[in-house]
Every structure is written in structure tokens, then in C-alpha cells.
Amino acid sequence: MLQAGQPAPAFALPDADLQIFEFRNLLGKHHLVLYFYPKDDTAGCTREAMEFSDLQEQFESHGCSVVGVSPDDCFSHGDFRDKHGITVLLLSDMDRDVCRLYGVWREGEGEGGTRRGLLRSTFVIDNKGMIRHALYNVSVRGHAAEVLELVKRLDD
């Protein structure tokens, strides 16, 4: 598991418009909230994306970009974004490589035995590329507001 104080793994992934987002392009410019969610257009994931979108201007006022990552494809992200008016960037990690880099693709117990799945998690990364907060197995309701409070303290 990644922890606060470690460098954030670099990555590049496509967004809903098939544009490549490269983590390294933010270094020295913006903080990053990188949140991983299991599936587009499910109740919890929709709430989480909408809460981050509702607070996007406040994140930006603190020099922070917000990016969501799931294993869904780019077209699913586009439909999800358009259906719910989501304004944060959504990235596709269909191969789950970035999910593995961040330690959120895990084996867990489910009906009928063990299976692999995404652990809903959020990383607050400063503009130098260091993980300042690693939050695993988060609850959706109010999570975006809690993360905003962490971002507000980054420059203290």
C-alpha cells in the first residue's frame, strides 16, 4: 500500500474524450486529488463524482485538480459524465495497471469465494509529486468535502 510521504507513481491514461492525461504535466503546477472508483453510473460512484464536481471550483481555487479513475472504457466515462453533468476528469484504466501501481486493485472475499476488485480509494498528491494523504476503502457520502479540507492544508 502506498503511504503519505512516498512519491506518487507516474502514469498516463486516456480521458472520456480520448485525450491522454499525463501526471507529470501537473508537477510543479498543481496539486492532485486522484480518486479510484469501481464503476461508472452506479449509485455510490455517481454520488462521489457529483460531490467532487460540485466542489471542483473550490479545489481549483487551492491549486488542485481532481481526477477520477476506474476500469471502465472511455466511452462509458463519456456517457457517465454527460448523463450526470460530471465536471471532474475521468480516466480509463481498462488494463488496471494504474490501479495496481496505486495498490487499489485487490483480491477480496465475495459471494462464492475470492475475486479481484477495486478498493475505493483517494490520494492527495502535492505539486511536487509526493503523496500527502492515502485514503483507502473510503465511504462516499461527504468524502469530497473531507478531501477538500485536506487540500486546503497542503500549503500551510
PLY file of the C-alpha trace (Angstrom):
ply
format ascii 1.0
element vertex 156
property float x
property float y
property float z
element edge 155
property int vertex1
property int vertex2
end_header
0.00 0.00 0.00
1.20 3.48 -0.78
1.53 5.82 2.18
1.90 9.53 2.86
5.46 10.69 2.23
6.07 8.41 -0.75
6.40 9.67 -4.32
3.23 9.15 -6.35
3.71 6.69 -9.20
3.71 8.42 -12.60
1.06 7.43 -15.12
-0.67 8.41 -18.34
-4.26 7.41 -19.14
-6.95 8.43 -21.65
-9.93 10.51 -20.57
-13.55 10.40 -21.74
-12.61 12.39 -24.86
-9.72 10.03 -25.71
-7.14 12.66 -24.72
-4.13 11.41 -22.77
-3.74 12.80 -19.26
-0.13 12.67 -18.04
0.51 13.01 -14.33
3.96 14.51 -14.93
2.39 17.53 -16.65
0.96 18.67 -13.28
4.27 18.55 -11.42
5.33 21.97 -10.23
1.95 23.42 -11.21
-0.98 21.78 -9.41
-1.83 19.52 -6.53
-3.85 16.46 -7.50
-6.71 14.57 -5.93
-6.64 11.16 -7.58
-9.65 9.07 -6.68
-10.31 5.50 -7.76
-13.87 4.26 -8.10
-15.26 0.86 -9.14
-17.82 1.53 -11.89
-19.47 4.29 -13.88
-23.15 5.04 -13.31
-23.59 3.08 -10.09
-25.19 4.79 -7.10
-22.08 5.29 -4.95
-19.79 6.17 -7.83
-22.29 8.67 -9.21
-22.65 10.36 -5.82
-18.88 10.54 -5.40
-18.28 12.01 -8.87
-21.07 14.54 -8.41
-19.78 15.63 -4.98
-16.28 16.16 -6.38
-17.79 18.04 -9.35
-19.86 20.25 -7.04
-16.65 21.27 -5.23
-14.43 21.49 -8.29
-14.16 25.31 -8.25
-13.08 25.20 -4.61
-10.44 22.58 -5.37
-9.20 24.71 -8.27
-9.04 27.82 -6.05
-6.50 25.89 -3.96
-4.42 24.95 -7.00
-5.74 21.40 -7.14
-7.02 19.25 -10.00
-9.43 16.36 -9.34
-9.24 13.20 -11.42
-11.28 10.01 -11.13
-10.02 6.63 -12.38
-11.93 3.42 -12.99
-11.52 0.34 -15.19
-14.43 1.47 -17.41
-13.65 2.42 -21.01
-13.52 5.99 -22.32
-16.95 5.78 -23.95
-18.56 4.67 -20.71
-16.87 7.62 -18.99
-18.25 10.00 -21.63
-21.79 8.68 -21.22
-21.49 8.80 -17.41
-20.12 12.36 -17.48
-22.78 13.62 -19.88
-25.69 11.90 -18.15
-24.89 13.36 -14.72
-23.13 16.64 -15.61
-19.85 15.48 -14.07
-17.12 18.09 -14.49
-14.08 16.34 -13.00
-11.81 14.50 -15.37
-12.49 10.75 -15.64
-9.69 8.45 -16.78
-9.90 4.92 -18.14
-7.63 2.23 -16.72
-9.01 -0.80 -18.56
-5.82 -2.81 -18.04
-5.86 -1.86 -14.34
-2.15 -1.04 -14.49
-2.52 2.27 -12.63
-4.91 0.65 -10.16
-2.18 -1.88 -9.42
0.51 0.84 -9.16
-1.58 2.58 -6.50
-2.46 -0.67 -4.73
-6.22 -0.37 -5.16
-6.79 -3.46 -7.35
-7.13 -6.16 -4.75
-8.29 -9.64 -4.03
-11.25 -9.79 -1.70
-13.86 -12.14 -0.36
-17.14 -12.21 -2.24
-20.03 -14.49 -2.86
-18.64 -17.84 -3.89
-15.01 -17.21 -2.91
-12.29 -14.72 -3.63
-12.31 -12.27 -6.52
-10.39 -9.21 -7.70
-11.91 -5.77 -7.40
-11.20 -2.10 -6.98
-10.94 -0.68 -3.47
-12.49 2.81 -3.48
-9.52 5.00 -2.55
-8.29 8.58 -2.79
-4.79 10.05 -2.90
-3.96 13.69 -2.23
-0.73 14.44 -4.09
1.13 17.72 -3.76
2.55 19.69 -6.67
5.97 18.09 -6.10
4.52 14.64 -6.74
4.53 13.44 -3.12
1.58 11.59 -1.62
0.36 13.66 1.30
-2.70 11.54 2.13
-3.57 7.97 1.13
-7.17 7.12 1.97
-8.26 3.52 1.37
-11.73 1.97 1.45
-13.44 5.35 1.73
-17.14 6.00 2.26
-18.77 8.08 -0.44
-21.10 10.44 1.42
-19.22 13.62 2.34
-15.88 12.27 1.14
-15.23 15.08 -1.36
-15.72 17.71 1.35
-13.34 15.86 3.67
-10.72 15.71 0.92
-11.17 19.43 0.22
-10.29 20.15 3.85
-7.07 18.14 3.43
-6.22 20.06 0.25
-6.77 23.40 1.99
-3.98 22.46 4.43
-1.42 21.49 1.77
0.20 24.92 1.61
0.21 25.55 5.38
0 1
1 2
2 3
3 4
4 5
5 6
6 7
7 8
8 9
9 10
10 11
11 12
12 13
13 14
14 15
15 16
16 17
17 18
18 19
19 20
20 21
21 22
22 23
23 24
24 25
25 26
26 27
27 28
28 29
29 30
30 31
31 32
32 33
33 34
34 35
35 36
36 37
37 38
38 39
39 40
40 41
41 42
42 43
43 44
44 45
45 46
46 47
47 48
48 49
49 50
50 51
51 52
52 53
53 54
54 55
55 56
56 57
57 58
58 59
59 60
60 61
61 62
62 63
63 64
64 65
65 66
66 67
67 68
68 69
69 70
70 71
71 72
72 73
73 74
74 75
75 76
76 77
77 78
78 79
79 80
80 81
81 82
82 83
83 84
84 85
85 86
86 87
87 88
88 89
89 90
90 91
91 92
92 93
93 94
94 95
95 96
96 97
97 98
98 99
99 100
100 101
101 102
102 103
103 104
104 105
105 106
106 107
107 108
108 109
109 110
110 111
111 112
112 113
113 114
114 115
115 116
116 117
117 118
118 119
119 120
120 121
121 122
122 123
123 124
124 125
125 126
126 127
127 128
128 129
129 130
130 131
131 132
132 133
133 134
134 135
135 136
136 137
137 138
138 139
139 140
140 141
141 142
142 143
143 144
144 145
145 146
146 147
147 148
148 149
149 150
150 151
151 152
152 153
153 154
154 155
